Amino acid sequence: MRNFKRVIVVVFILLIVLATVVFVLENQQSVSLVFLGWSAPELSVAIPVIVALLIGMVMGPLLGWIWAVGKKSKRNR
């Protein structure tokens, strides 16, 4: 059963990687982003989207952890 779960996880990860590669290959148009006066160089459309996805994947668990720690410290008082 443990090996079956590992196979499912590996297949799922490979599907995500494949979808990301297809997304990058399909979105080769150049775009220049401007945010609060800061101008980024022209990059493929996929690069800012993937960077935003990765930032969100880091920020979500980080904010959840901060919220849990804050809730735990209020309980201990």
MMTF fields as JSON, N, C-alpha, C and O atoms, coordinates in Angstrom:
{
  "mmtfVersion": "1.0.0",
  "mmtfProducer": "UNKNOWN",
  "numBonds": 307,
  "numAtoms": 308,
  "numGroups": 77,
  "numChains": 1,
  "numModels": 1,
  "chainsPerModel": [1],
  "groupsPerChain": [77],
  "chainIdList": ["A"],
  "bondAtomList": [4, 2, 8, 6, 12, 10, 16, 14, 20, 18, 24, 22, 28, 26, 32, 30, 36, 34, 40, 38, 44, 42, 48, 46, 52, 50, 56, 54, 60, 58, 64, 62, 68, 66, 72, 70, 76, 74, 80, 78, 84, 82, 88, 86, 92, 90, 96, 94, 100, 98, 104, 102, 108, 106, 112, 110, 116, 114, 120, 118, 124, 122, 128, 126, 132, 130, 136, 134, 140, 138, 144, 142, 148, 146, 152, 150, 156, 154, 160, 158, 164, 162, 168, 166, 172, 170, 176, 174, 180, 178, 184, 182, 188, 186, 192, 190, 196, 194, 200, 198, 204, 202, 208, 206, 212, 210, 216, 214, 220, 218, 224, 222, 228, 226, 232, 230, 236, 234, 240, 238, 244, 242, 248, 246, 252, 250, 256, 254, 260, 258, 264, 262, 268, 266, 272, 270, 276, 274, 280, 278, 284, 282, 288, 286, 292, 290, 296, 294, 300, 298, 304, 302],
  "bondOrderList": [1, 1, 1, 1, 1, 1, 1, 1, 1, 1, 1, 1, 1, 1, 1, 1, 1, 1, 1, 1, 1, 1, 1, 1, 1, 1, 1, 1, 1, 1, 1, 1, 1, 1, 1, 1, 1, 1, 1, 1, 1, 1, 1, 1, 1, 1, 1, 1, 1, 1, 1, 1, 1, 1, 1, 1, 1, 1, 1, 1, 1, 1, 1, 1, 1, 1, 1, 1, 1, 1, 1, 1, 1, 1, 1, 1],
  "groupList": [{"groupName": "MET", "atomNameList": ["N", "CA", "C", "O"], "elementList": ["N", "C", "C", "O"], "formalChargeList": [0, 0, 0, 0], "bondAtomList": [1, 0, 2, 1, 3, 2], "bondOrderList": [1, 1, 2], "singleLetterCode": "M", "chemCompType": "L-PEPTIDE LINKING"}, {"groupName": "ARG", "atomNameList": ["N", "CA", "C", "O"], "elementList": ["N", "C", "C", "O"], "formalChargeList": [0, 0, 0, 0], "bondAtomList": [1, 0, 2, 1, 3, 2], "bondOrderList": [1, 1, 2], "singleLetterCode": "R", "chemCompType": "L-PEPTIDE LINKING"}, {"groupName": "ASN", "atomNameList": ["N", "CA", "C", "O"], "elementList": ["N", "C", "C", "O"], "formalChargeList": [0, 0, 0, 0], "bondAtomList": [1, 0, 2, 1, 3, 2], "bondOrderList": [1, 1, 2], "singleLetterCode": "N", "chemCompType": "L-PEPTIDE LINKING"}, {"groupName": "PHE", "atomNameList": ["N", "CA", "C", "O"], "elementList": ["N", "C", "C", "O"], "formalChargeList": [0, 0, 0, 0], "bondAtomList": [1, 0, 2, 1, 3, 2], "bondOrderList": [1, 1, 2], "singleLetterCode": "F", "chemCompType": "L-PEPTIDE LINKING"}, {"groupName": "LYS", "atomNameList": ["N", "CA", "C", "O"], "elementList": ["N", "C", "C", "O"], "formalChargeList": [0, 0, 0, 0], "bondAtomList": [1, 0, 2, 1, 3, 2], "bondOrderList": [1, 1, 2], "singleLetterCode": "K", "chemCompType": "L-PEPTIDE LINKING"}, {"groupName": "VAL", "atomNameList": ["N", "CA", "C", "O"], "elementList": ["N", "C", "C", "O"], "formalChargeList": [0, 0, 0, 0], "bondAtomList": [1, 0, 2, 1, 3, 2], "bondOrderList": [1, 1, 2], "singleLetterCode": "V", "chemCompType": "L-PEPTIDE LINKING"}, {"groupName": "ILE", "atomNameList": ["N", "CA", "C", "O"], "elementList": ["N", "C", "C", "O"], "formalChargeList": [0, 0, 0, 0], "bondAtomList": [1, 0, 2, 1, 3, 2], "bondOrderList": [1, 1, 2], "singleLetterCode": "I", "chemCompType": "L-PEPTIDE LINKING"}, {"groupName": "LEU", "atomNameList": ["N", "CA", "C", "O"], "elementList": ["N", "C", "C", "O"], "formalChargeList": [0, 0, 0, 0], "bondAtomList": [1, 0, 2, 1, 3, 2], "bondOrderList": [1, 1, 2], "singleLetterCode": "L", "chemCompType": "L-PEPTIDE LINKING"}, {"groupName": "ALA", "atomNameList": ["N", "CA", "C", "O"], "elementList": ["N", "C", "C", "O"], "formalChargeList": [0, 0, 0, 0], "bondAtomList": [1, 0, 2, 1, 3, 2], "bondOrderList": [1, 1, 2], "singleLetterCode": "A", "chemCompType": "L-PEPTIDE LINKING"}, {"groupName": "THR", "atomNameList": ["N", "CA", "C", "O"], "elementList": ["N", "C", "C", "O"], "formalChargeList": [0, 0, 0, 0], "bondAtomList": [1, 0, 2, 1, 3, 2], "bondOrderList": [1, 1, 2], "singleLetterCode": "T", "chemCompType": "L-PEPTIDE LINKING"}, {"groupName": "GLU", "atomNameList": ["N", "CA", "C", "O"], "elementList": ["N", "C", "C", "O"], "formalChargeList": [0, 0, 0, 0], "bondAtomList": [1, 0, 2, 1, 3, 2], "bondOrderList": [1, 1, 2], "singleLetterCode": "E", "chemCompType": "L-PEPTIDE LINKING"}, {"groupName": "GLN", "atomNameList": ["N", "CA", "C", "O"], "elementList": ["N", "C", "C", "O"], "formalChargeList": [0, 0, 0, 0], "bondAtomList": [1, 0, 2, 1, 3, 2], "bondOrderList": [1, 1, 2], "singleLetterCode": "Q", "chemCompType": "L-PEPTIDE LINKING"}, {"groupName": "SER", "atomNameList": ["N", "CA", "C", "O"], "elementList": ["N", "C", "C", "O"], "formalChargeList": [0, 0, 0, 0], "bondAtomList": [1, 0, 2, 1, 3, 2], "bondOrderList": [1, 1, 2], "singleLetterCode": "S", "chemCompType": "L-PEPTIDE LINKING"}, {"groupName": "GLY", "atomNameList": ["N", "CA", "C", "O"], "elementList": ["N", "C", "C", "O"], "formalChargeList": [0, 0, 0, 0], "bondAtomList": [1, 0, 2, 1, 3, 2], "bondOrderList": [1, 1, 2], "singleLetterCode": "G", "chemCompType": "PEPTIDE LINKING"}, {"groupName": "TRP", "atomNameList": ["N", "CA", "C", "O"], "elementList": ["N", "C", "C", "O"], "formalChargeList": [0, 0, 0, 0], "bondAtomList": [1, 0, 2, 1, 3, 2], "bondOrderList": [1, 1, 2], "singleLetterCode": "W", "chemCompType": "L-PEPTIDE LINKING"}, {"groupName": "PRO", "atomNameList": ["N", "CA", "C", "O"], "elementList": ["N", "C", "C", "O"], "formalChargeList": [0, 0, 0, 0], "bondAtomList": [1, 0, 2, 1, 3, 2], "bondOrderList": [1, 1, 2], "singleLetterCode": "P", "chemCompType": "L-PEPTIDE LINKING"}],
  "groupTypeList": [0, 1, 2, 3, 4, 1, 5, 6, 5, 5, 5, 3, 6, 7, 7, 6, 5, 7, 8, 9, 5, 5, 3, 5, 7, 10, 2, 11, 11, 12, 5, 12, 7, 5, 3, 7, 13, 14, 12, 8, 15, 10, 7, 12, 5, 8, 6, 15, 5, 6, 5, 8, 7, 7, 6, 13, 0, 5, 0, 13, 15, 7, 7, 13, 14, 6, 14, 8, 5, 13, 4, 4, 12, 4, 1, 2, 1],
  "groupIdList": [1, 2, 3, 4, 5, 6, 7, 8, 9, 10, 11, 12, 13, 14, 15, 16, 17, 18, 19, 20, 21, 22, 23, 24, 25, 26, 27, 28, 29, 30, 31, 32, 33, 34, 35, 36, 37, 38, 39, 40, 41, 42, 43, 44, 45, 46, 47, 48, 49, 50, 51, 52, 53, 54, 55, 56, 57, 58, 59, 60, 61, 62, 63, 64, 65, 66, 67, 68, 69, 70, 71, 72, 73, 74, 75, 76, 77],
  "secStructList": [7, 2, 2, 2, 2, 2, 2, 2, 2, 2, 2, 2, 2, 2, 2, 2, 2, 2, 2, 2, 2, 2, 2, 2, 2, 2, 7, 7, 7, 3, 3, 7, 7, 3, 3, 6, 6, 3, 3, 7, 7, 7, 3, 3, 6, 2, 2, 2, 2, 2, 2, 2, 2, 2, 2, 2, 2, 2, 2, 2, 2, 2, 2, 2, 2, 2, 2, 2, 2, 2, 2, 2, 2, 2, 2, 2, 7],
  "xCoordList": [0.827, 0.0, 0.872, 0.542, 1.991, 2.889, 3.477, 3.598, 3.842, 4.4, 3.36, 3.691, 2.115, 1.04, 0.871, 0.689, 0.929, 0.81, 1.986, 1.809, 3.163, 4.337, 4.195, 4.542, 3.696, 3.501, 2.488, 2.698, 1.399, 0.38, 0.976, 0.705, 1.779, 2.395, 3.359, 3.363, 4.17, 5.125, 4.384, 4.783, 3.32, 2.539, 1.914, 1.905, 1.399, 0.797, 1.839, 1.563, 3.018, 4.09, 4.515, 4.733, 4.634, 5.002, 3.942, 4.282, 2.672, 1.607, 1.684, 1.455, 2.005, 2.157, 3.337, 3.24, 4.449, 5.629, 5.31, 5.686, 4.623, 4.256, 3.337, 3.521, 2.358, 1.452, 2.21, 1.913, 3.179, 3.983, 4.829, 4.929, 5.431, 6.246, 5.379, 5.775, 4.217, 3.311, 2.875, 2.81, 2.577, 2.186, 3.294, 3.034, 4.524, 5.656, 5.846, 6.079, 5.75, 5.951, 4.838, 5.085, 3.635, 2.506, 2.436, 1.722, 3.156, 3.082, 4.447, 5.098, 4.867, 6.178, 6.139, 7.186, 4.955, 4.862, 5.603, 5.612, 6.221, 6.939, 5.989, 5.066, 6.232, 5.426, 6.355, 7.284, 6.094, 6.852, 5.896, 4.858, 6.225, 5.363, 5.868, 7.073, 4.924, 5.231, 4.411, 3.196, 5.089, 4.418, 5.006, 6.192, 4.175, 4.584, 5.811, 6.708, 5.841, 6.938, 8.137, 9.027, 8.175, 9.278, 8.928, 7.854, 9.832, 9.587, 10.484, 11.703, 9.873, 10.622, 11.018, 10.342, 12.099, 12.459, 11.427, 10.656, 11.423, 10.481, 10.844, 11.974, 9.848, 9.999, 8.843, 7.849, 8.984, 7.887, 6.719, 6.941, 5.502, 4.316, 4.33, 3.866, 4.85, 4.823, 5.682, 5.35, 6.762, 7.676, 6.998, 7.049, 6.365, 5.691, 4.557, 4.331, 3.857, 2.753, 3.293, 2.736, 4.355, 4.925, 5.552, 5.449, 6.199, 6.762, 5.646, 5.788, 4.544, 3.405, 2.842, 2.472, 2.775, 2.302, 3.215, 2.736, 4.518, 5.466, 5.417, 5.493, 5.292, 5.173, 3.907, 3.931, 2.817, 1.576, 1.692, 1.125, 2.424, 2.6, 3.455, 3.327, 4.313, 5.121, 4.337, 4.356, 3.652, 2.933, 1.757, 1.505, 1.04, -0.119, 0.24, -0.311, 1.15, 1.533, 2.209, 2.03, 2.982, 3.643, 2.616, 2.732, 1.62, 0.567, -0.253, -0.662, -0.497, -1.194, -0.404, -0.975, 0.904, 1.758, 1.764, 1.665, 1.881, 1.867, 0.543, 0.52, -0.551, -1.867, -1.975, -2.505, -1.474, -1.536, -0.681, -1.087, 0.498, 1.364, 0.707, 0.747, 0.107, -0.585, -1.765, -1.998, -2.5, -3.648, -3.184, -3.822, -2.075, -1.545, -1.037, -1.243, -0.378, 0.139, -0.999, -0.865, -2.116, -3.258, -3.902, -4.398, -3.897, -4.459, -3.626, -4.162, -2.319, -1.422, -1.467, -0.986, -2.017, -2.064, -3.122, -3.284],
  "yCoordList": [-1.195, 0.0, 1.26, 2.252, 1.209, 2.356, 2.655, 3.817, 1.61, 1.807, 2.386, 3.2, 1.975, 2.497, 3.997, 4.752, 4.427, 5.851, 6.624, 7.725, 6.054, 6.709, 6.838, 7.871, 5.81, 5.856, 6.939, 7.692, 7.028, 8.044, 9.442, 10.322, 9.661, 10.968, 11.301, 12.432, 10.346, 10.582, 10.906, 11.82, 10.178, 10.442, 11.836, 12.565, 12.204, 13.519, 14.622, 15.614, 14.457, 15.442, 15.533, 16.63, 14.396, 14.405, 15.103, 15.794, 14.93, 15.625, 17.138, 17.904, 17.564, 18.997, 19.555, 20.634, 18.833, 19.273, 19.336, 20.294, 18.327, 18.315, 19.485, 20.141, 19.752, 20.875, 22.203, 23.105, 22.324, 23.548, 23.724, 24.831, 22.659, 22.731, 23.103, 23.939, 22.5, 22.83, 24.29, 24.986, 24.758, 26.149, 27.097, 28.081, 26.796, 27.646, 27.633, 28.683, 26.475, 26.383, 27.068, 27.579, 27.085, 27.698, 29.209, 29.887, 29.754, 31.176, 31.827, 32.193, 31.964, 32.522, 34.014, 34.602, 34.646, 36.062, 36.857, 36.485, 37.957, 38.807, 39.823, 40.309, 40.131, 41.12, 41.875, 41.297, 43.16, 43.985, 44.416, 45.013, 44.127, 44.456, 45.724, 45.95, 46.545, 47.746, 47.667, 47.475, 47.818, 47.752, 48.825, 48.787, 49.782, 50.884, 51.619, 51.979, 51.831, 52.555, 51.696, 52.144, 50.48, 49.574, 48.813, 48.221, 48.833, 48.21, 46.985, 47.072, 45.858, 44.618, 44.512, 45.068, 43.805, 43.607, 42.72, 42.018, 42.761, 41.927, 40.464, 40.04, 39.71, 38.274, 37.553, 38.167, 36.259, 35.428, 35.555, 35.715, 35.488, 35.604, 34.553, 34.813, 33.393, 32.292, 32.573, 32.112, 33.307, 33.535, 34.29, 33.808, 35.45, 36.123, 35.291, 35.329, 34.551, 33.727, 32.62, 32.374, 31.96, 30.886, 31.45, 30.835, 32.611, 33.238, 33.592, 33.37, 34.136, 34.451, 33.186, 33.2, 32.105, 30.828, 30.343, 29.93, 30.391, 29.935, 30.81, 30.3, 32.119, 33.009, 32.681, 32.65, 32.439, 32.059, 30.731, 30.553, 29.798, 28.49, 28.6, 27.772, 29.593, 29.809, 30.636, 30.333, 31.673, 32.575, 31.898, 32.18, 31.02, 30.363, 29.577, 29.847, 28.611, 27.866, 28.743, 28.513, 29.743, 30.632, 31.414, 31.504, 31.974, 32.704, 31.77, 32.158, 30.544, 29.568, 29.222, 29.077, 29.09, 28.783, 29.952, 29.748, 31.191, 32.372, 32.463, 32.779, 32.193, 32.233, 31.178, 31.457, 29.962, 28.888, 29.208, 28.938, 29.78, 30.143, 31.236, 31.187, 32.216, 33.275, 32.747, 33.174, 31.831, 31.242, 30.416, 30.425, 29.703, 28.874, 29.74, 29.402, 30.847, 31.717, 32.399, 32.647, 32.711, 33.298, 32.28, 32.642, 31.008, 29.97, 29.757, 29.429, 29.944, 29.693, 30.821, 30.635, 31.953, 33.077, 32.912, 33.775],
  "zCoordList": [0.0, 0.0, 0.0, -0.65, 0.74, 0.804, -0.572, -0.959, -1.308, -2.647, -3.597, -4.46, -3.445, -4.291, -4.066, -5.021, -2.816, -2.513, -3.113, -3.635, -3.039, -3.622, -5.133, -5.705, -5.769, -7.224, -7.574, -8.525, -6.827, -7.071, -6.904, -7.721, -5.865, -5.627, -6.763, -7.249, -7.193, -8.277, -9.571, -10.292, -9.876, -11.084, -11.009, -12.001, -9.851, -9.67, -9.878, -10.553, -9.31, -9.474, -10.933, -11.447, -11.604, -13.019, -13.874, -14.834, -13.538, -14.264, -14.064, -15.001, -12.846, -12.581, -13.359, -13.943, -13.373, -14.124, -15.616, -16.291, -16.128, -17.542, -17.877, -18.903, -17.031, -17.274, -17.243, -18.027, -16.347, -16.274, -17.527, -18.055, -18.0, -19.21, -20.413, -21.226, -20.529, -21.635, -21.534, -22.548, -20.331, -20.13, -20.581, -21.273, -20.186, -20.57, -22.084, -22.684, -22.699, -24.142, -24.931, -26.024, -24.403, -25.098, -24.896, -25.635, -23.917, -23.604, -23.772, -22.794, -25.009, -25.31, -25.633, -25.905, -25.61, -25.913, -24.833, -23.66, -25.26, -24.311, -23.701, -24.356, -22.444, -21.741, -20.787, -20.225, -20.615, -19.678, -18.573, -18.857, -17.338, -16.212, -15.524, -15.416, -15.061, -14.281, -13.001, -13.043, -11.855, -10.558, -9.653, -9.324, -9.251, -8.375, -8.907, -8.145, -10.189, -10.798, -11.153, -11.877, -10.659, -10.969, -12.238, -12.341, -13.193, -14.481, -14.638, -14.496, -14.929, -15.133, -16.607, -17.473, -16.889, -18.304, -18.995, -18.34, -20.305, -21.048, -20.86, -21.103, -20.422, -20.199, -20.858, -21.245, -20.979, -21.442, -20.463, -19.263, -20.948, -20.105, -19.0, -17.889, -19.293, -18.338, -17.105, -16.013, -17.254, -16.134, -14.987, -13.856, -15.215, -14.102, -13.493, -12.283, -14.329, -13.813, -12.906, -11.836, -13.316, -12.505, -11.234, -10.173, -11.325, -10.125, -9.146, -7.944, -9.641, -8.779, -8.137, -6.963, -8.892, -8.352, -7.23, -6.173, -7.452, -6.436, -5.186, -4.068, -5.369, -4.212, -3.418, -2.188, -4.117, -3.44, -2.721, -1.643, -3.311, -2.662, -1.407, -0.504, -1.331, -0.128, 0.89, 2.084, 0.423, 1.323, 2.032, 3.204, 1.348, 1.954, 3.204, 4.271, 3.104, 4.306, 5.367, 6.563, 4.936, 5.881, 6.695, 7.917, 6.029, 6.741, 7.63, 8.725, 7.169, 8.001, 9.247, 10.328, 9.103, 10.246, 11.232, 12.442, 10.706, 11.574, 12.316, 13.505, 11.634, 12.267, 13.363, 14.438, 13.102, 14.095, 15.306, 16.437, 15.092, 16.219, 17.053, 18.283, 16.397, 17.123, 17.92, 19.051, 17.34, 18.028, 19.224, 20.277, 19.058, 20.145, 21.29, 22.455, 20.977, 22.034, 22.787, 23.985, 22.125, 22.822, 23.753, 24.819, 23.36, 24.209, 25.47, 26.529, 25.349, 26.477, 27.516, 28.634, 27.182, 28.127, 29.153, 30.016]
}
